Every structure is written in structure tokens, then in C-alpha cells.
Amino acid sequence: MPTLTRSLAALFLCTFLHAESYLDAVKEQVRRPEFAKEFAGSYGILSDVEPEVSDAEQLLLTRLQTLFTESKFKDAENLLVAFIKETEKPTDPEKAPAEISPAMIFVLGNLYFQAERYDEAMRAFEAAIKRFPRFRRAFTNLGYVHLAQNKLDDALKSFQKSVNLGESSSRVMGMLGYCYLTKQNPLAAENAYRQAYLTDPDARDWKMGLAQSLLAQDKNEEAASLFGVLIQENQQDKQLWMRQTGAYLAMDRKDEAILNLETLRLMGLTDEANLTLLGNLYMDQAQPKLALSAYSDALTMAKSVNVPQSLKAARILNDYGFPDEAAELINKIRGATKDIAPADRIAMELTDVKIARAQNNLDRVGTILKQLLADAPANGEVLLETAKHYDQLARDQADEQERAKLNNEAKTHYLLAVENEITAYAANLGYGQMLVRDGRTIDALPYLEKSLSLKKSDSLEQYVSRVRRAADREKIRKEREEAERAEQAEANKK
């Protein structure tokens, strides 16, 4: 019985975090009335990473605070720009030019950032850093600007510099984790997210980022547990359930994955893809009735039927030894599909051929193939299935003359299918096996060796080795018989 691939779990290992929510939080921060007040009172306390401000600049920050309180950000910007110009190039000829504090340039950069004028914000932060190379908050906010412009490499460097200067806030560590995760460095991302989570354990973003970092390192047990915590906090979040399902699948804990999917199904949160996955998992557990139910619900839910995916489900049912359920699903697909594309129709009929063969309904197989040959005479899969059909009929035929005719039809279609790249492997193998059954191992060997060259497998290699030995014995026997006939002919002449 076939086994479903464990790569199903890989479907869930995709990045799902978004920087936008973090950036929105930062923009909101610069809108707060306390924003200017923080600058007015902080310098001198962190003198190693923050530039000092003059008395006049402290007074301006107080005036800016009032404008922030009233959400007059443009007025604040105009006032700050005018102050900078007047300080550096005073209009009063008796007043000497003075150097503006990098802190004021930083505030201007924040105003640009809040207004989403990212290029101007970047230049302001870079100017502040140039004047004060250890300006920690300038590096932090420069990282936000780079992130807003999707410049991940630059953002990462800025956040790293900020952390090196002593930054340890959950937001910055979370953003650092986001950059590492997006840059496919999950170990570094995990460490950054853990620090963010440690200082702000209630923040959903840090838990999600940490769980994603764990998944990317195949630390599935811990990831599944963390997703469980997140699910408890928001049980209607389908993506959390699906990511925990992915972790369960990676650990081959299919029962728990099924339970998650059934829970989503009961809550009405599943879609066609989720239900198809559920059906596949039920097939892996040898539960065809439950699988058929999931597949049928997927068809009902689909706005437009994904014919290839639905046919794959029918083939899984058939391959697992449940052709009746597969036939029922095929009928549901037909009923749910209108204006089917020619390629999908051929694929559906070919699936029906395999189901009818599994049901030992050879008359139906022949009827379907006859129509397919009329509609798609050059289709490799149609030719291959036709060859298999005649091959099977020949094996069941007692009359030697009729059997020869059927074998000839099988040979004709096998040799046509051999020329098609898609069916070359199966056609070479099928024709070679047919020749072996007829005792023609020497003739069969080239086709079997060709199939082996197209798709390696231990079982096929062993089979070809046995045929090769049989062909060698047949060749020796024929050579001996030929020599004996030659000797007899020579003796007759005497």
C-alpha cells in the first residue's frame, strides 16, 4: 500500500510575520505627547549613546510637545526646520552660527518617518549618526526606515549596531529576529525572539516569531507547544492551527494533525486545501470512508473545482485499494465540474480507466480507452493504458491465435508510448515484462535496461539482473543449439 509523503509538513513552513505591525507601533510612538518630553529629560543620563541638547533646544522640545499633544505634526516639523536653519545660519548678523544637536536632527527624522517620508527620514538619521556615531536611537530608527523600504540587509546592520550600543527593548529584539528569520538564519532569529519574549511575554508577535524560528530548525515539539499557547489566546485564528498541524506532521503525529483539522472543520474554518489534506491523512490511516467524506466536502466548498487536485484524491483512494470510493468521488467531480478543459477531461477519463481496472471491469476499461484513442490518439498516457489493457486481455486469453492478436496490439501501443518522454519509463518496463512472460528475455533486456536508466530503484535493478542472467542462459542455449545443428548438417553431408 502506498505511503503518503511526509513532505506534507513542508507546506506549512513559510514566513508569516509582517513588519508592518511593528512599524505602525513605532509611528504611533512618535505621535505620543511624551515623545518630546523623553528627549528633553534623557540627555546626560545616557551620555555615551545620546547627544546632549542645549537649553534652547530643550525649550523647543517642550514647545514641540504641545504640538504633538494637539497632533499638529506638520506645524512641529515647520517649527523644527525653522529652528535648525536659524541656529546654523542666523538671520541676525550679530548672532553667531551654532551647531545643531544631532538630537534635533533625530527628532526631525522621526517626524519624517511618522509622515512616511522615508528617504528624508533616512538622510536625517544618517546625518545624526554622522555627527554622533554612538547615537543608539538613531541606529534603531534608521533600521525601521530600512525595513519600511524592504531593505533587510541595511535594516539588520542598523539593528545590530543599536543592540551593540546597549539596546535591549523587546521591539528592537523582535525586529532583529524578524530580519534574521527573513534572511533564513533561524538560530539567530530564535535567540533574538527569545530575548523579546523574555521582556514582553504577552506580545503575540514575539511568540509567533519564536515558533516560526523553531519550526525552521525542526524543533517541532517546542514549536507545537508554543502554537498551542497562541491557539488558547485566539482560537479562531486558522493559521495558528495550521502551523501547529504542520509541526505535528513533521513529527509524524498524524492523529493530532487530524484532530486539528477536524476541529477547524467543526468551527467552519476549513477550505478546499485543508479538507484535501485531511482526506490524504485519513487515507494514510486506512480510513477510506472518512477520506471520501473530507474529499467530498472539499468539492462542495470549492468555488471552482481544482480538477487535478481532486483527481489526485481519487487516485489515492484507488491506489490504496478502495476503487468503489474512488469511483464515487469521480462521479462527484463530474457533477461539480462544468466546462471542463480538454486536458482535465482526459486526465479524468484516465483516472476512471485505472479505477475500472481495479474493479476488474475490463469492458468499461475498453470502452473508455476506445473514446480516448479517438479524442487523443497521440497522448502518451492513453497509449500506455491501452497497451496495458491489451496486455491484460492477452494474459487472460486461452485461444493462442486471439492471444497473439492481443499481444500485437499491446506491442504496438507500448512502442508508441515508449517515444513519449512522460510514459517512456512505464512503457519500456511494461513491454519488457510482457516479453519476459513470453520467454523472450533477450528481446526484453534492452527495454528493461532502458527503464532502469530512466528511473533507478533497487527492486527494478534486481529484476533486470535476473532477466540478464536468464538472457545469458538463453543466448548460450541458442548458441549450443545452433552449433549442434551445424554439426548435424555437416554429418549429413558425409
Buried (B, 14 or more C-beta within 10 A) or exposed (E): EEEBEEEBBEEBBEEBBEBEEBBEEBBEBBEEBEBBBEBBEBBEEBEEBBBEBBEBBBEBBEBBBEBBBEEBBEBBBEBBEEBBEBBEEEEEEEEEEEEBBBBBBBBBBBBBBBBEBBEBBBBBBBBBBEBBEBBBBBBBBBBBBBBBBEBBEBBBBBBBBBBEBEBEBBBBBBBBBBBBBBBEBBEBBBBBBBBBBEBBEEBBBBBBBBBBBBBBEBBBBBBBEBBBEBBEEEEEBBBBBBBBBBBBBBBEBBEBBBEBBBBBBEEEBBEBBBBBBBBBBBBBBEBBEBBBBBBBBBBEEBEEBBBEBBBBBBBBBBBBEBBBBBBBBBEBBBEBBEEBEEEBBBBBBBBBBBBBBBBEBBEBBBEBBEEBBEEBEEBBBBBBBBBBBBBBBBEEBEEEEEBEBBBEBBBBBBBBBBEBEEBBBBBBBBBBBBBBEEEBBBBBBEBBBBBBEBEEEEEBEEBBEEBBEBBEEBEEEEEEEEEEEEEEEEEEEE
